[in-house]
Amino acid sequence: MFQTRAQIATDAAPSHLYKLCKHFAKKIPATYAEDHLSGTASFEWGTAVFRADENMLDIVCLSPDQALLERLSNVVAQHVELLTRKNPAPIRWSSVEPNHVK
């Protein structure tokens, strides 16, 4: 699996997490766990895993190949940008070493 990660510093991370999960759940399988401040969104081309604390929204995207990973991270980034347009939160993706475990 190929992975990329973004950590977004924001004091609204729990709210953003909730809104992202609920939005994605309208179209694709998505979960939100309020007690753990976490969630997932399962796309045809990969999975986005979300975690939040009071100051940080952490997003990890996983996909079986690099092209699909880029597509997934772009979709997630577009949604984060829309969600934070009043107070923009810069998104910087960093590569995570591919996980070759099946």
N, C-alpha and C positions, 0 to 999 in steps of 0.2 A: 504494500500500500504506500502511496505517496501522501505526504502530509505538508500542510503549511499552517502557520499560526499567526494570529494577530492579538495583541493585547492593547486595549483601548482604555486610556485613563479617562474616567468620567465619574462624577459623583451620582450619576443617574443609572449606573450599571444594572441594578436589579430591575428597574423599570424597563430599560432597553431590552434586557433578556426576556422579560415577560411579553413585551410587545412583539419581538421577533418570533418567538415560539408560537404565539397565538396567530400571528399573521401567516406564517408558513403552514400552520395546521389547517388553514382554509383550503389549501391546494394539495398538500402532500402529507405523508405521515410525519407528525412532529409531537414531541412530548415536552412538558414543562413540569419540573419538580420544585415547587415553592420551598419546601423544607430543606432542599439542598442547594437552592439557587443555581439550578442547572437545567439544561434542556438539549434536545437533539432535533435535527430536521433531516429526513432521509429523502434525498433526491435520487433520480434514476442514475445519476452519474457519480454519486458519492454521498457522504454524510457530513453534516456540520454539527459539532459538539460545542455547546455554550456553557460557560460558568461565569458567575459574577460574585463580587463582594462589594463592599460599600464604595470602592474607588476604582474598580477595574472590571471590564468586560473582556473575558478571554474566549477566543474562538479558535477551534482547531478544525480544519477541513481535511477529510480523508477521501482518497479516490484511487481506483486501480491503475490509472496512468496520468502522466503529467498534463496532457491536454485537457482531460476531464477535470483535473484538479484546478487548473486555471479557470475553466468555465465555472466551477462551483464557487471558488473564491471570489470571482467577479460578481456573481449573483448575490452572494452574501454581502459583499462590500457595497453594492448598489442599494441594498435594503438598509444597511446601517447608515449610509449617507442620507437616504431619505428620512430616516428616523431621527437623525441628529441635525437636520438642516438648519434649525434655529440656533443651535450651538454646535457647530461642526466638530466632529471628533475624528482626527486624522487616523487613517488605517494604514499600518505598515505590516505587510506580510513577511514572515521569515520562514525560510525553508527548514523542514525537519527531515532528518535522514530517512530515506525510504525504509519501511518495515517489510522485510521479505518473509515474515512468518505468515503462513496461510491459515 
